[in-house]
């Protein structure tokens, strides 16, 4: 009997009586887990801090929950423990964490936010008496994200390439720093805490890592100033927006495991995988990421041929993070 994969998007099933990941029926409303790991919320005192959803409603971090079967909750708790130990040890330990585990850890949080957004949307639609209107493109992306997240509880083998990009950097952060960002439309994520910065593109088949290979190679092995890491984030968040493919995957469940293989991104039009890079739009993205330091769009793109950068100097050589005399923000 082939392994069963759960797809909540088939019938748009997002109640609190079904495990979000396995599809098992739950016996009690108490069978829930937090979207954000307990240790993370405790460490940065996040439990009662506000979290705004897309419908402008406000929750606290601890109010963001997922219905979850006991066995699945135990597996997630085990994963959280592994990541807590790694982050507490620091950059070198996090760098050694398997990229699939980091993907799963990030995907649980991002999909958890998506799940809560969908539930809020369903409630809002019910109150208005209108039918649920959900983007088919987003449903396709979220379905695939959920499918890959099931690798946490099912034996799954990724053939023909990894469907995500995971990058880990050493960053000279302030001790109290917790900087979390996600963009659920493009499925890109960043986190800056302790002496670590991570960037994850959750469904790009590794293309963003290739697109920015030169920039990443220039900072490899270097401890970054926070403004440098945020510049990298801006580049990845913008390129995720420019990524113009909707990845498809061949999925083969067998008795022993599930085989998942990315389908080629090239299409008959021969159109490039990324739309053209627009300096002004990139500058607007960078301005947002550099808000703590107050740089304006005008300053950033004063020379459109060479936008402002703390990663490289005018000749394209890497800038040392220790040479940057700015607050760590």
Buried (B, 14 or more C-beta within 10 A) or exposed (E): EEBEBBEBBEEEEBEBEBBBBBBBEBEEEEBBBBBBBBBBBEBBEBBEEEBEBEEEEEBEBBBBBBBBBEEBBEBBEEBBEBBBEBBEEEBEBBBEBEBBBBBBBBBBBBBBBBBBBBBBBBEEBEEEEEEEEBEEEBEBBBBBBBBBBBBBBBEBEBEBEBBBBBBBBBBBBEEEBBBBBBEBEBBBBBBBBBBBBBBBBBBBBBBBBEBBEEBBEBBEEBBBBBBBBBBBBBBBBBBBBBBEBEBEBEBEBEEEBBBBBBEEBEEEEEEEBBEEEEBEBBBBBBBEBBEBEEBEBEEBBEEEEEBBBBBBEEEEEBBEBEEBEEEBB
